[in-house]
Amino acid sequence: MAAREHLRRVPVWLPPALLTLAVTLTGLGSAQLWRDELATWSAATRSPHDLARLAGTIDAATGPYYLLMHGWTAVVGDSTIALRVPAVLAMTVAAGLLAVLCARLVDRRTGLFAGLLFAVLPGTSRYGQEARPYALATMLAVLATLLLVTALRRPSWARWAGYAVAVAALGLIHLIALTLLAAHALVVLLAWWRGPVAAGIVARADGGAERDRRVWRWVVAVVPVVLLVSPLLLKARSQRSRQLNWVNLVRLDDLTALPGGVTQSSVVGGLLVGVAALGAARLGRRALLPVSSVLLPVLLLFAAGTAVPLWVPRYLVFVVPFACLLAGAALAAVAAPAALVVVVLAGLLGLPDQTALRRTHEWPRNAPVDYAGAARVIAEGQRPGDAVVYSPRQSWLFLDLGIEYHLDDPPRDVLVTEDEVRRGDLWAAECPQPAQCLAGTTRVWLVISGRHAEPLAAVTGAKGDALRANFTVAQVWPRPGLTVALLTR
């Protein structure tokens, strides 16, 4: 009994937070930076002025995150682990906040099991080990929802101001996460119309005057956020055709594949949906907030994605904690050993995906891109005066960034006329007359995407013509996802 009482005194957020921290720190630097993280590194290591120019050209939606990472890298450096630590910390805090939110809405047992389940999901590791904004968005989504519940239960301007700050930060970090406001609006309106008891927020009713104050205070909290985020939203919208030119219109099977996408495991995603459905049935009206926090963002993005290419599963990672809240409610209804068995089962089922994502963040997992291996080849054979050529240059693989990240002194990028920083872009501009720019160069390192036995034949356009006319292949090194060739005159 004494041991049980001691366990009850442990803060409900501590076990989920510690487990999430341990899981996300495991193998943190094992997978090399992938293409999106290379974009983060490129942006974060620019000056604030250059970041503003980048936001004016492309990726404005991620601009505030890049600015945050600029400050972070200035202090701790730009190693793979350093770039990913903010995501680790964000997921750790998200797990703790989730447990607290569950305890407020339901009970302590629900918070404990929801947080533990969240910690072992492969998606928590995947996005908790990535130098991108999704872990921060997840943390802020849970924080904003927790602050909403607190403000609805004990209204005060200070609490609503805290909620407004959290929502503003959420929008600046991840614009699509603002679809969560649809769920918040639904709960606030129901609390105003039918009372907070009907909305599943509080256990006892209050006066009509207090209900009116709730809805108007929520509006006052949200309006400044909309005004703050609107310019960023308009700028990002104008860049959509360039930023998301690789995304297709959504299809119905994309919706059915979403649980596996956000959890990074089809089996674990299916398990989470099933247990969450049981939890929603158990909670009754208290399920309104978590159910709407999952369904409304998904349905809104799906509806938009039928007309505009926007559907990317990782954009919806921030809804996963709310699915875990529902699942935690189901687990809290059974004996603790049985609930822990389900959590362990989820961890074991996701173990193959946990292992795979620590090898590479690329998708599919069996198609890694070995930037580090290609860089080692060049470093071992590089001579003074060598040049490097990339094909293709305008590619989301960011071949140049991948090589430059891993080489302290890369060969001269002989075809570049204006680098990506000066252009205010993610890609450099190349010489329109490659033959002239290659004049006087005797050795060229060619880095080309894919596996090619004849790498020169795979280079297209005037660049390929100039290389084939003036150089021959001295040696070829195939690497996963890449081919490195040494060309000599």
C-alpha positions as MATLAB code, in Angstrom:
seq = 'MAAREHLRRVPVWLPPALLTLAVTLTGLGSAQLWRDELATWSAATRSPHDLARLAGTIDAATGPYYLLMHGWTAVVGDSTIALRVPAVLAMTVAAGLLAVLCARLVDRRTGLFAGLLFAVLPGTSRYGQEARPYALATMLAVLATLLLVTALRRPSWARWAGYAVAVAALGLIHLIALTLLAAHALVVLLAWWRGPVAAGIVARADGGAERDRRVWRWVVAVVPVVLLVSPLLLKARSQRSRQLNWVNLVRLDDLTALPGGVTQSSVVGGLLVGVAALGAARLGRRALLPVSSVLLPVLLLFAAGTAVPLWVPRYLVFVVPFACLLAGAALAAVAAPAALVVVVLAGLLGLPDQTALRRTHEWPRNAPVDYAGAARVIAEGQRPGDAVVYSPRQSWLFLDLGIEYHLDDPPRDVLVTEDEVRRGDLWAAECPQPAQCLAGTTRVWLVISGRHAEPLAAVTGAKGDALRANFTVAQVWPRPGLTVALLTR';
ca = [
       0.000    0.000    0.000;
       2.835    2.390    0.846;
       4.472    1.746   -2.547;
       1.167    2.335   -4.328;
       0.648    5.584   -2.438;
       4.159    6.667   -3.328;
       3.464    6.025   -7.011;
       0.323    8.116   -6.820;
       2.423   11.054   -5.654;
       4.567   10.885   -8.802;
       3.438   13.648  -11.206;
       1.309   12.116  -13.954;
       3.406   13.792  -16.647;
       6.741   12.405  -15.474;
       6.643    8.749  -16.670;
       5.406    9.602  -20.217;
       7.909   12.432  -20.518;
      10.846   10.309  -19.347;
       9.889    7.423  -21.623;
       9.501    9.740  -24.612;
      12.867   11.339  -23.859;
      14.560    7.942  -23.603;
      12.988    6.616  -26.802;
      13.668    9.697  -28.917;
      17.250   10.026  -27.692;
      17.964    6.424  -28.683;
      19.808    6.448  -31.996;
      19.259   10.186  -32.402;
      22.222   10.640  -34.727;
      22.079    7.236  -36.449;
      20.158    8.320  -39.563;
      21.902   11.039  -41.512;
      20.053   14.252  -42.296;
      17.528   13.715  -45.058;
      16.482   16.184  -47.735;
      14.038   18.249  -45.635;
      16.503   18.474  -42.771;
      19.182   19.651  -45.188;
      16.833   22.490  -46.121;
      16.547   23.304  -42.409;
      20.329   23.334  -42.067;
      20.732   25.555  -45.125;
      18.144   28.033  -43.856;
      19.137   28.001  -40.191;
      22.769   28.814  -40.951;
      21.849   31.975  -42.875;
      21.605   35.459  -41.389;
      18.180   36.817  -40.388;
      18.342   39.130  -43.412;
      19.001   36.199  -45.735;
      16.241   34.214  -44.018;
      13.800   37.033  -44.762;
      14.843   36.933  -48.427;
      14.361   33.164  -48.475;
      10.869   33.529  -47.011;
      10.050   35.984  -49.759;
      10.966   33.434  -52.410;
       9.977   30.019  -51.037;
       9.073   28.269  -47.782;
       7.606   31.305  -46.028;
       5.392   28.960  -44.017;
       8.480   27.471  -42.374;
      10.225   30.828  -41.950;
       9.492   31.298  -38.216;
      10.811   27.792  -37.504;
      13.963   28.532  -39.506;
      14.473   31.717  -37.491;
      14.109   29.740  -34.267;
      16.630   27.186  -35.513;
      18.991   29.989  -36.546;
      19.182   31.092  -32.916;
      19.530   27.503  -31.732;
      22.390   26.604  -34.095;
      24.195   29.824  -33.236;
      24.407   28.541  -29.665;
      24.772   24.757  -29.949;
      26.105   24.226  -33.490;
      24.788   22.398  -36.534;
      25.699   18.762  -35.947;
      23.048   16.168  -36.733;
      22.264   15.686  -33.045;
      22.260   19.420  -32.321;
      19.783   20.065  -35.139;
      17.431   17.365  -33.842;
      17.502   18.096  -30.103;
      14.720   20.753  -30.295;
      12.390   18.102  -31.740;
      13.351   15.660  -28.970;
      12.578   18.233  -26.307;
       9.308   19.213  -27.992;
       8.050   15.621  -28.160;
       9.077   15.070  -24.549;
       7.103   18.113  -23.428;
       4.187   17.069  -25.649;
       4.003   13.693  -23.885;
       3.978   15.348  -20.469;
       1.367   17.910  -21.495;
      -0.788   15.157  -22.975;
      -0.811   13.335  -19.649;
      -1.832   16.535  -17.852;
      -4.570   17.251  -20.422;
      -5.965   13.750  -20.006;
      -5.927   14.082  -16.226;
      -7.873   17.345  -16.504;
     -10.455   16.033  -18.954;
     -10.790   12.452  -17.677;
      -8.560   11.136  -14.888;
      -4.976   10.392  -13.924;
      -4.989    6.788  -15.222;
      -6.052    7.994  -18.649;
      -3.232   10.515  -18.677;
      -0.644    7.935  -17.714;
      -1.620    5.348  -20.318;
      -2.203    7.922  -23.067;
       1.242    9.407  -22.484;
       2.973    6.033  -22.392;
       1.245    4.936  -25.587;
       2.245    8.182  -27.292;
       5.863    7.624  -26.254;
       6.195    4.223  -27.943;
       4.609    5.148  -31.281;
       7.128    5.021  -34.161;
       5.795    8.390  -35.334;
       6.798    9.987  -32.037;
      10.371    8.857  -32.664;
      10.266    9.735  -36.350;
       9.204   13.337  -35.852;
      10.942   13.639  -32.500;
      14.214   12.892  -34.286;
      13.765   15.274  -37.199;
      14.974   18.832  -37.617;
      11.587   20.009  -38.857;
       8.687   21.836  -37.152;
       6.267   18.922  -36.661;
       7.324   18.013  -33.116;
       7.035   21.650  -32.047;
       3.601   21.858  -33.667;
       2.538   18.734  -31.781;
       3.682   20.199  -28.481;
       1.957   23.532  -29.139;
      -1.272   21.826  -30.231;
      -1.477   19.963  -26.924;
      -0.456   23.067  -24.961;
      -3.073   25.253  -26.663;
      -5.784   22.667  -26.010;
      -4.759   22.308  -22.363;
      -4.861   26.091  -21.948;
      -8.280   26.180  -23.611;
      -9.637   23.648  -21.130;
      -8.113   25.619  -18.257;
      -9.588   28.902  -19.510;
     -13.033   27.379  -20.012;
     -13.035   25.910  -16.526;
     -11.623   28.919  -14.704;
     -12.016   31.913  -17.009;
      -9.679   34.872  -16.574;
      -8.037   37.235  -18.999;
      -4.598   35.935  -18.012;
      -5.575   32.365  -18.948;
      -7.120   33.466  -22.231;
      -3.986   35.507  -22.989;
      -1.859   32.401  -22.439;
      -4.131   30.493  -24.785;
      -3.800   33.218  -27.425;
      -0.003   33.129  -27.223;
       0.038   29.334  -27.606;
      -2.282   29.428  -30.622;
      -0.226   32.199  -32.231;
       2.949   30.176  -31.765;
       1.191   27.131  -33.217;
       0.178   29.047  -36.332;
       3.624   30.537  -36.838;
       5.315   27.153  -36.496;
       2.839   25.170  -38.620;
       0.034   26.938  -40.468;
      -1.992   23.802  -41.156;
      -2.125   23.071  -37.433;
      -4.472   26.042  -37.105;
      -7.202   23.701  -38.366;
      -7.242   22.640  -34.705;
      -9.121   25.885  -34.057;
     -12.170   24.301  -35.685;
     -12.297   21.790  -32.816;
     -11.706   24.522  -30.262;
     -14.487   26.640  -31.787;
     -16.895   23.706  -31.702;
     -16.257   23.091  -28.009;
     -16.504   26.781  -27.113;
     -19.750   27.228  -29.044;
     -21.296   24.130  -27.490;
     -20.229   25.326  -24.044;
     -21.954   28.642  -24.796;
     -25.089   27.073  -26.259;
     -25.648   24.059  -24.022;
     -23.250   24.763  -21.172;
     -19.764   23.440  -20.340;
     -21.192   20.207  -18.957;
     -22.666   19.332  -22.370;
     -19.312   20.216  -23.963;
     -17.561   17.738  -21.667;
     -15.325   20.394  -20.121;
     -16.613   20.696  -16.565;
     -18.679   18.500  -14.290;
     -21.186   21.105  -13.085;
     -23.157   23.873  -14.730;
     -22.677   27.601  -14.226;
     -24.634   30.744  -14.989;
     -25.541   32.014  -18.427;
     -23.517   35.204  -17.959;
     -20.336   33.191  -17.428;
     -21.118   31.110  -20.513;
     -21.443   34.289  -22.588;
     -18.126   35.594  -21.296;
     -16.421   32.362  -22.333;
     -17.333   32.613  -25.995;
     -16.504   36.299  -26.282;
     -13.201   35.885  -24.521;
     -12.333   33.078  -26.930;
     -13.144   35.352  -29.879;
     -11.025   38.144  -28.395;
      -8.159   35.664  -27.924;
      -8.348   34.310  -31.469;
      -8.827   37.521  -33.484;
      -5.281   38.874  -32.817;
      -3.894   35.475  -33.762;
      -5.706   35.590  -37.095;
      -4.383   39.084  -37.754;
      -0.846   38.014  -36.863;
      -0.800   34.853  -38.955;
      -2.748   36.122  -41.992;
       0.241   37.777  -43.759;
       2.236   34.560  -43.412;
      -0.717   32.552  -44.716;
      -1.149   34.812  -47.751;
       2.556   34.667  -48.567;
       2.650   30.888  -48.193;
      -0.407   30.595  -50.438;
       1.354   32.540  -53.187;
       4.297   30.103  -52.985;
       2.193   26.935  -52.982;
       2.733   26.036  -56.639;
       6.495   26.011  -56.115;
       6.645   24.726  -52.570;
       4.216   21.826  -53.066;
       4.746   20.993  -56.735;
       5.445   17.383  -55.764;
       2.051   16.876  -54.039;
      -0.962   15.378  -55.827;
      -4.662   15.907  -55.213;
      -5.924   13.716  -52.404;
      -7.723   10.415  -52.996;
      -9.922    8.351  -50.700;
      -7.217    5.746  -50.149;
      -4.949    8.527  -48.856;
      -7.429    9.019  -46.029;
      -7.437    5.338  -45.128;
      -3.624    5.313  -45.139;
      -3.388    8.308  -42.782;
      -3.150    6.377  -39.460;
      -0.136    4.493  -40.769;
       1.351    7.717  -42.119;
       1.187    9.739  -38.919;
       2.252    6.848  -36.692;
       4.844    5.598  -39.222;
       3.450    2.067  -38.941;
       0.304    0.692  -40.567;
      -0.119   -1.967  -37.885;
       0.381    0.424  -34.975;
      -1.798    3.033  -36.666;
      -4.612    0.518  -36.996;
      -4.226   -0.507  -33.360;
      -4.360    3.123  -32.235;
      -7.534    3.821  -34.234;
      -9.254    0.737  -32.832;
      -8.404    1.450  -29.201;
      -9.219    5.161  -29.647;
     -12.683    4.252  -30.956;
     -13.298    2.221  -27.789;
     -12.139    5.147  -25.691;
     -14.455    7.566  -27.501;
     -17.401    5.280  -26.788;
     -16.432    5.132  -23.115;
     -16.009    8.889  -22.688;
     -19.377    9.936  -24.108;
     -19.703   13.724  -24.165;
     -16.188   14.097  -22.747;
     -14.936   12.719  -26.064;
     -16.082   15.826  -27.945;
     -12.836   17.748  -27.630;
     -10.371   14.933  -28.470;
     -12.590   13.447  -31.213;
     -13.081   16.807  -32.914;
      -9.357   17.579  -32.472;
      -8.606   14.493  -34.537;
     -11.414   14.479  -37.085;
     -11.890   18.153  -37.929;
      -8.266   18.919  -38.935;
      -8.152   15.696  -40.963;
     -11.454   16.364  -42.721;
     -10.655   20.014  -43.384;
      -7.282   19.196  -44.926;
      -8.824   16.337  -46.900;
     -11.553   18.615  -48.261;
      -8.989   21.250  -49.216;
      -6.758   18.571  -50.720;
      -9.462   17.524  -53.194;
      -9.149   20.938  -54.864;
      -5.610   22.054  -54.008;
      -2.518   19.815  -53.620;
      -2.050   20.047  -49.846;
      -2.429   16.524  -48.496;
       0.793   15.396  -46.828;
       0.322   12.960  -43.906;
       3.086   14.442  -41.768;
       1.277   17.783  -41.785;
      -1.294   16.108  -39.483;
       1.081   14.637  -36.912;
      -0.250   17.133  -34.356;
      -3.566   15.200  -34.099;
      -1.879   12.022  -32.817;
      -1.841   13.021  -29.114;
      -5.617   13.463  -29.174;
      -6.039    9.970  -30.607;
      -3.796    8.763  -27.777;
      -6.056   10.576  -25.294;
      -9.016    8.557  -26.545;
      -6.976    5.355  -26.496;
      -5.816    6.151  -22.964;
      -9.439    6.375  -21.847;
     -10.052    2.854  -23.145;
      -6.917    1.528  -21.441;
      -7.878    3.200  -18.157;
     -11.078    1.145  -18.105;
      -9.197   -2.147  -17.759;
      -6.770   -3.448  -15.163;
      -3.369   -1.764  -15.154;
      -1.464   -4.922  -16.210;
      -3.773   -5.393  -19.210;
      -3.375   -1.731  -20.193;
       0.404   -1.990  -19.976;
       0.283   -5.109  -22.151;
      -1.413   -3.058  -24.884;
       1.243   -0.329  -24.580;
       4.035   -2.912  -24.771;
       2.292   -4.595  -27.711;
       2.171   -1.288  -29.568;
       5.883   -0.854  -28.883;
       6.737   -4.344  -30.109;
       4.583   -4.046  -33.231;
       6.328   -0.785  -34.067;
       9.829   -2.087  -33.368;
      10.669   -2.887  -37.043;
       9.664    0.644  -38.021;
      11.555    2.102  -35.056;
      14.668    0.299  -36.252;
      14.185    1.299  -39.890;
      13.682    5.007  -39.219;
      16.974    5.070  -37.318;
      18.692    3.946  -40.514;
      17.115    6.558  -42.773;
      14.359    9.156  -42.727;
      13.776    8.739  -46.456;
      10.610    7.079  -47.694;
      10.430    4.285  -48.614;
      12.896    3.052  -46.004;
      14.599    0.780  -48.522;
      15.596    3.795  -50.639;
      18.094    5.780  -48.528;
      20.242    8.556  -49.971;
      23.821    8.277  -48.728;
      25.080   11.865  -48.800;
      27.728   11.066  -46.189;
      29.061    8.121  -48.183;
      29.306   10.211  -51.342;
      31.075   12.966  -49.414;
      33.621   10.459  -48.049;
      34.433    9.290  -51.568;
      35.167   12.847  -52.634;
      37.142   13.664  -49.488;
      39.394   10.632  -49.925;
      40.235   11.394  -53.558;
      40.037   15.177  -53.732;
      42.971   17.178  -55.094;
      43.609   20.942  -55.187;
      41.808   22.512  -58.148;
      39.086   19.842  -58.355;
      35.546   20.884  -59.198;
      32.152   19.331  -58.491;
      29.028   19.158  -60.659;
      25.567   18.057  -59.521;
      22.807   16.531  -61.603;
      20.036   17.397  -61.289;
      20.572   20.741  -59.577;
      16.914   21.804  -59.218;
      15.917   18.762  -57.214;
      14.278   18.179  -53.835;
      17.156   15.777  -53.132;
      19.404   18.816  -52.499;
      22.512   16.985  -53.719;
      24.718   20.039  -53.247;
      23.531   20.686  -49.691;
      24.047   17.034  -48.777;
      27.662   17.034  -49.956;
      28.448   20.462  -48.534;
      27.059   19.512  -45.117;
      29.418   16.547  -44.842;
      32.551   18.194  -46.306;
      34.520   20.889  -44.502;
      36.224   21.936  -47.737;
      34.141   20.783  -50.723;
      35.460   21.093  -54.287;
      34.609   24.267  -56.169;
      31.026   24.180  -57.452;
      32.213   25.154  -60.910;
      28.849   25.762  -62.588;
      27.359   28.010  -59.909;
      26.890   31.626  -60.931;
      24.851   32.643  -57.874;
      24.573   30.493  -54.771;
      21.317   29.771  -52.957;
      21.988   32.319  -50.200;
      22.532   35.203  -52.628;
      19.499   34.117  -54.633;
      17.317   33.945  -51.542;
      16.364   30.419  -52.537;
      17.010   26.774  -51.707;
      18.784   26.197  -55.025;
      21.754   27.880  -56.690;
      21.729   29.243  -60.234;
      23.954   27.515  -62.777;
      26.003   28.766  -65.702;
      23.890   28.988  -68.888;
      26.931   27.978  -70.962;
      28.470   25.032  -69.086;
      31.279   24.434  -71.584;
      32.717   27.895  -70.932;
      32.404   27.553  -67.158;
      34.180   24.174  -67.270;
      37.127   25.567  -69.255;
      40.404   25.152  -67.427;
      39.072   22.430  -65.120;
      40.883   19.111  -65.440;
      39.105   16.983  -62.818;
      35.402   17.012  -61.997;
      33.505   15.108  -59.339;
      30.078   14.334  -60.736;
      27.359   13.653  -58.163;
      24.180   12.352  -59.734;
      20.969   11.023  -58.229;
      20.225    7.314  -58.650;
      22.435    4.370  -59.589;
      24.110    4.691  -63.010;
      26.733    2.451  -64.583;
      27.234    5.195  -67.227;
      26.803    8.415  -65.221;
      27.730   10.791  -68.068;
      24.909    9.413  -70.198;
      22.416   10.294  -67.452;
      23.245   14.034  -67.393;
      20.783   15.939  -69.540;
      20.838   19.232  -71.423;
      23.772   21.495  -72.182;
      25.512   20.407  -68.996;
      25.547   16.807  -70.157;
      26.733   17.804  -73.632;
      29.630   19.830  -72.202;
      30.716   17.056  -69.851;
      30.561   14.342  -72.537;
      32.486   16.503  -75.033;
      35.343   17.332  -72.683;
      35.629   14.599  -70.059;
      35.823   10.858  -69.687;
      34.880    8.752  -66.695;
      37.924    7.692  -64.670;
      36.075    5.871  -61.883;
      32.551    5.329  -60.592;
      31.400    4.823  -56.990;
      27.776    3.727  -56.573;
      26.239    4.718  -53.270;
      22.663    4.235  -52.010;
      20.519    6.727  -53.885;
      23.526    8.378  -55.519;
      26.359    7.843  -57.944;
      29.738    9.576  -57.660;
      32.027    9.664  -60.682;
      35.469   11.164  -61.191;
      35.763   12.784  -64.621;
      39.076   13.748  -66.214;
      39.983   15.487  -69.449;
];
